[in-house]
């Protein structure tokens, strides 16, 4: 999966330089960080709605949309997939991969 996210990130970066009239990704990026974050939030809400309804069929494409918008925001802020994997490694060492770190351990050292 990490290679697919990396490819998505690279594709998003490649779209950045295209015309917003020809690329939805370029258009989204041209609207600025606030709009990108808003779109990510909208997709997250759609995932939550699908989950609460138990709608597996819609949960899958909405999850893909959520990942796409997350990667767009990463690209905007210069966060690379490797940065995310490094944080996941750090957390796995601390408590295991399937556990969320307590807020006191979230500061990157």
FIKOLZA-1660 file (N, C-alpha, C; in steps of 0.1 Angstrom, whole numbers, plus 5000, padded with zeros to 4 digits):
% residues 109
   i   px   py   pz ch aa at
   1 5008 4988 5000  A  X  N
   1 5000 5000 5000  A  X CA
   1 5009 5013 5000  A  X  C
   2 5020 5012 5007  A  X  N
   2 5028 5024 5008  A  X CA
   2 5033 5028 4994  A  X  C
   3 5036 5019 4985  A  X  N
   3 5040 5022 4972  A  X CA
   3 5029 5029 4964  A  X  C
   4 5017 5025 4966  A  X  N
   4 5005 5031 4959  A  X CA
   4 5003 5045 4964  A  X  C
   5 5004 5048 4977  A  X  N
   5 5003 5061 4982  A  X CA
   5 5015 5070 4976  A  X  C
   6 5026 5064 4976  A  X  N
   6 5038 5071 4970  A  X CA
   6 5035 5075 4956  A  X  C
   7 5030 5066 4948  A  X  N
   7 5026 5069 4934  A  X CA
   7 5015 5079 4933  A  X  C
   8 5006 5079 4942  A  X  N
   8 4995 5089 4942  A  X CA
   8 5001 5102 4945  A  X  C
   9 5010 5103 4955  A  X  N
   9 5017 5115 4959  A  X CA
   9 5025 5121 4947  A  X  C
  10 5032 5113 4940  A  X  N
  10 5040 5117 4928  A  X CA
  10 5031 5122 4917  A  X  C
  11 5019 5115 4915  A  X  N
  11 5010 5120 4905  A  X CA
  11 5004 5133 4909  A  X  C
  12 5000 5135 4921  A  X  N
  12 4995 5148 4926  A  X CA
  12 5005 5159 4924  A  X  C
  13 5018 5156 4927  A  X  N
  13 5029 5166 4925  A  X CA
  13 5030 5169 4910  A  X  C
  14 5028 5159 4901  A  X  N
  14 5029 5161 4887  A  X CA
  14 5018 5170 4882  A  X  C
  15 5006 5169 4888  A  X  N
  15 4994 5177 4884  A  X CA
  15 4995 5191 4888  A  X  C
  16 5003 5194 4898  A  X  N
  16 5005 5208 4903  A  X CA
  16 5008 5218 4892  A  X  C
  17 5016 5214 4883  A  X  N
  17 5021 5223 4872  A  X CA
  17 5012 5224 4860  A  X  C
  18 5002 5216 4860  A  X  N
  18 4992 5216 4849  A  X CA
  18 4982 5227 4850  A  X  C
  19 4975 5230 4840  A  X  N
  19 4966 5241 4839  A  X CA
  19 4953 5237 4848  A  X  C
  20 4949 5246 4857  A  X  N
  20 4937 5243 4865  A  X CA
  20 4925 5240 4856  A  X  C
  21 4925 5245 4844  A  X  N
  21 4914 5243 4834  A  X CA
  21 4914 5228 4829  A  X  C
  22 4925 5222 4830  A  X  N
  22 4926 5208 4825  A  X CA
  22 4928 5197 4836  A  X  C
  23 4931 5201 4848  A  X  N
  23 4934 5192 4858  A  X CA
  23 4926 5196 4871  A  X  C
  24 4917 5186 4876  A  X  N
  24 4910 5189 4888  A  X CA
  24 4919 5190 4900  A  X  C
  25 4930 5183 4900  A  X  N
  25 4940 5184 4911  A  X CA
  25 4946 5198 4910  A  X  C
  26 4951 5202 4899  A  X  N
  26 4957 5216 4898  A  X CA
  26 4947 5226 4902  A  X  C
  27 4934 5225 4898  A  X  N
  27 4924 5234 4902  A  X CA
  27 4922 5235 4917  A  X  C
  28 4921 5223 4923  A  X  N
  28 4920 5222 4938  A  X CA
  28 4932 5229 4944  A  X  C
  29 4944 5226 4940  A  X  N
  29 4956 5232 4946  A  X CA
  29 4957 5247 4944  A  X  C
  30 4951 5252 4933  A  X  N
  30 4951 5266 4930  A  X CA
  30 4942 5274 4939  A  X  C
  31 4932 5267 4945  A  X  N
  31 4922 5273 4954  A  X CA
  31 4928 5275 4968  A  X  C
  32 4939 5269 4971  A  X  N
  32 4946 5272 4984  A  X CA
  32 4944 5261 4994  A  X  C
  33 4952 5262 5005  A  X  N
  33 4952 5252 5016  A  X CA
  33 4938 5251 5023  A  X  C
  34 4932 5262 5025  A  X  N
  34 4919 5262 5032  A  X CA
  34 4909 5253 5025  A  X  C
  35 4908 5255 5011  A  X  N
  35 4899 5248 5003  A  X CA
  35 4903 5233 5003  A  X  C
  36 4916 5230 5002  A  X  N
  36 4920 5216 5003  A  X CA
  36 4916 5210 5016  A  X  C
  37 4918 5217 5027  A  X  N
  37 4915 5211 5040  A  X CA
  37 4899 5209 5041  A  X  C
  38 4892 5219 5036  A  X  N
  38 4877 5218 5036  A  X CA
  38 4873 5205 5028  A  X  C
  39 4879 5203 5016  A  X  N
  39 4875 5191 5008  A  X CA
  39 4879 5178 5016  A  X  C
  40 4890 5178 5023  A  X  N
  40 4894 5166 5031  A  X CA
  40 4884 5164 5042  A  X  C
  41 4880 5174 5048  A  X  N
  41 4869 5173 5059  A  X CA
  41 4856 5168 5053  A  X  C
  42 4852 5173 5042  A  X  N
  42 4840 5168 5035  A  X CA
  42 4840 5153 5032  A  X  C
  43 4852 5149 5027  A  X  N
  43 4854 5135 5024  A  X CA
  43 4854 5126 5037  A  X  C
  44 4860 5132 5048  A  X  N
  44 4860 5124 5060  A  X CA
  44 4845 5123 5066  A  X  C
  45 4837 5133 5064  A  X  N
  45 4823 5132 5069  A  X CA
  45 4816 5122 5060  A  X  C
  46 4819 5121 5048  A  X  N
  46 4812 5111 5039  A  X CA
  46 4816 5097 5043  A  X  C
  47 4828 5095 5047  A  X  N
  47 4833 5082 5052  A  X CA
  47 4825 5079 5064  A  X  C
  48 4824 5088 5073  A  X  N
  48 4817 5086 5086  A  X CA
  48 4803 5082 5083  A  X  C
  49 4796 5089 5074  A  X  N
  49 4782 5086 5071  A  X CA
  49 4781 5072 5066  A  X  C
  50 4789 5069 5057  A  X  N
  50 4789 5055 5051  A  X CA
  50 4791 5045 5062  A  X  C
  51 4800 5047 5071  A  X  N
  51 4803 5038 5082  A  X CA
  51 4792 5036 5091  A  X  C
  52 4785 5047 5095  A  X  N
  52 4774 5047 5104  A  X CA
  52 4762 5040 5098  A  X  C
  53 4761 5041 5085  A  X  N
  53 4750 5034 5078  A  X CA
  53 4753 5019 5075  A  X  C
  54 4766 5016 5077  A  X  N
  54 4770 5002 5073  A  X CA
  54 4770 5000 5059  A  X  C
  55 4773 5011 5051  A  X  N
  55 4773 5010 5036  A  X CA
  55 4787 5007 5031  A  X  C
  56 4790 4995 5031  A  X  N
  56 4803 4990 5027  A  X CA
  56 4806 4994 5012  A  X  C
  57 4796 4993 5004  A  X  N
  57 4798 4996 4989  A  X CA
  57 4802 5011 4987  A  X  C
  58 4796 5020 4994  A  X  N
  58 4800 5034 4993  A  X CA
  58 4812 5038 5001  A  X  C
  59 4814 5030 5012  A  X  N
  59 4826 5033 5020  A  X CA
  59 4839 5032 5013  A  X  C
  60 4840 5022 5004  A  X  N
  60 4852 5020 4996  A  X CA
  60 4856 5032 4987  A  X  C
  61 4847 5036 4978  A  X  N
  61 4851 5048 4970  A  X CA
  61 4852 5061 4978  A  X  C
  62 4844 5062 4989  A  X  N
  62 4846 5074 4997  A  X CA
  62 4860 5074 5004  A  X  C
  63 4864 5062 5008  A  X  N
  63 4877 5061 5014  A  X CA
  63 4888 5065 5005  A  X  C
  64 4887 5061 4992  A  X  N
  64 4897 5064 4982  A  X CA
  64 4897 5079 4980  A  X  C
  65 4885 5086 4980  A  X  N
  65 4884 5100 4979  A  X CA
  65 4891 5107 4991  A  X  C
  66 4889 5101 5003  A  X  N
  66 4895 5107 5015  A  X CA
  66 4911 5106 5014  A  X  C
  67 4916 5094 5009  A  X  N
  67 4930 5093 5008  A  X CA
  67 4936 5103 4998  A  X  C
  68 4929 5104 4986  A  X  N
  68 4933 5114 4976  A  X CA
  68 4934 5128 4982  A  X  C
  69 4924 5132 4989  A  X  N
  69 4924 5146 4994  A  X CA
  69 4935 5148 5005  A  X  C
  70 4937 5137 5013  A  X  N
  70 4948 5137 5023  A  X CA
  70 4961 5139 5016  A  X  C
  71 4964 5132 5006  A  X  N
  71 4976 5132 4998  A  X CA
  71 4978 5146 4992  A  X  C
  72 4967 5152 4987  A  X  N
  72 4968 5165 4981  A  X CA
  72 4972 5175 4992  A  X  C
  73 4967 5174 5004  A  X  N
  73 4971 5183 5015  A  X CA
  73 4985 5181 5019  A  X  C
  74 4989 5168 5019  A  X  N
  74 5003 5165 5022  A  X CA
  74 5012 5172 5013  A  X  C
  75 5009 5171 5000  A  X  N
  75 5018 5177 4989  A  X CA
  75 5018 5192 4991  A  X  C
  76 5007 5198 4994  A  X  N
  76 5007 5213 4996  A  X CA
  76 5016 5217 5008  A  X  C
  77 5016 5209 5018  A  X  N
  77 5024 5212 5030  A  X CA
  77 5038 5206 5030  A  X  C
  78 5042 5200 5019  A  X  N
  78 5055 5194 5018  A  X CA
  78 5057 5182 5027  A  X  C
  79 5047 5175 5031  A  X  N
  79 5048 5163 5038  A  X CA
  79 5048 5151 5028  A  X  C
  80 5059 5144 5029  A  X  N
  80 5061 5133 5020  A  X CA
  80 5056 5120 5026  A  X  C
  81 5052 5110 5018  A  X  N
  81 5048 5097 5024  A  X CA
  81 5058 5091 5033  A  X  C
  82 5071 5093 5030  A  X  N
  82 5082 5088 5039  A  X CA
  82 5081 5094 5053  A  X  C
  83 5077 5107 5054  A  X  N
  83 5075 5113 5067  A  X CA
  83 5064 5106 5075  A  X  C
  84 5053 5102 5068  A  X  N
  84 5042 5095 5075  A  X CA
  84 5047 5081 5079  A  X  C
  85 5054 5074 5070  A  X  N
  85 5058 5061 5074  A  X CA
  85 5068 5061 5086  A  X  C
  86 5077 5071 5086  A  X  N
  86 5086 5073 5097  A  X CA
  86 5078 5075 5110  A  X  C
  87 5068 5082 5110  A  X  N
  87 5060 5084 5122  A  X CA
  87 5052 5071 5126  A  X  C
  88 5048 5064 5116  A  X  N
  88 5041 5051 5119  A  X CA
  88 5051 5042 5125  A  X  C
  89 5064 5042 5120  A  X  N
  89 5074 5033 5126  A  X CA
  89 5077 5037 5141  A  X  C
  90 5077 5050 5143  A  X  N
  90 5080 5055 5157  A  X CA
  90 5069 5050 5166  A  X  C
  91 5056 5051 5162  A  X  N
  91 5045 5047 5170  A  X CA
  91 5045 5032 5172  A  X  C
  92 5048 5025 5161  A  X  N
  92 5048 5010 5163  A  X CA
  92 5058 5006 5173  A  X  C
  93 5070 5012 5173  A  X  N
  93 5080 5009 5183  A  X CA
  93 5075 5012 5198  A  X  C
  94 5067 5023 5199  A  X  N
  94 5063 5027 5212  A  X CA
  94 5052 5018 5218  A  X  C
  95 5042 5015 5210  A  X  N
  95 5030 5008 5215  A  X CA
  95 5024 4997 5205  A  X  C
  96 5030 4996 5194  A  X  N
  96 5025 4986 5184  A  X CA
  96 5017 4994 5174  A  X  C
  97 5016 4988 5162  A  X  N
  97 5010 4995 5151  A  X CA
  97 4995 4998 5153  A  X  C
  98 4988 4989 5159  A  X  N
  98 4974 4990 5160  A  X CA
  98 4969 4999 5172  A  X  C
  99 4978 5006 5178  A  X  N
  99 4974 5014 5190  A  X CA
  99 4977 5029 5186  A  X  C
 100 4968 5038 5191  A  X  N
 100 4970 5052 5189  A  X CA
 100 4978 5057 5201  A  X  C
 101 4988 5065 5198  A  X  N
 101 4996 5070 5209  A  X CA
 101 4988 5080 5217  A  X  C
 102 4991 5081 5231  A  X  N
 102 4985 5091 5239  A  X CA
 102 4990 5105 5235  A  X  C
 103 4982 5115 5237  A  X  N
 103 4986 5129 5233  A  X CA
 103 5000 5132 5238  A  X  C
 104 5004 5128 5250  A  X  N
 104 5017 5131 5256  A  X CA
 104 5028 5126 5248  A  X  C
 105 5026 5115 5240  A  X  N
 105 5036 5109 5232  A  X CA
 105 5036 5113 5217  A  X  C
 106 5027 5122 5213  A  X  N
 106 5026 5126 5199  A  X CA
 106 5036 5135 5194  A  X  C
 107 5043 5143 5203  A  X  N
 107 5053 5152 5199  A  X CA
 107 5064 5145 5193  A  X  C
 108 5068 5149 5180  A  X  N
 108 5079 5142 5173  A  X CA
 108 5092 5146 5180  A  X  C
 109 5100 5137 5183  A  X  N
 109 5112 5140 5190  A  X CA
 109 5124 5140 5180  A  X  C
% end
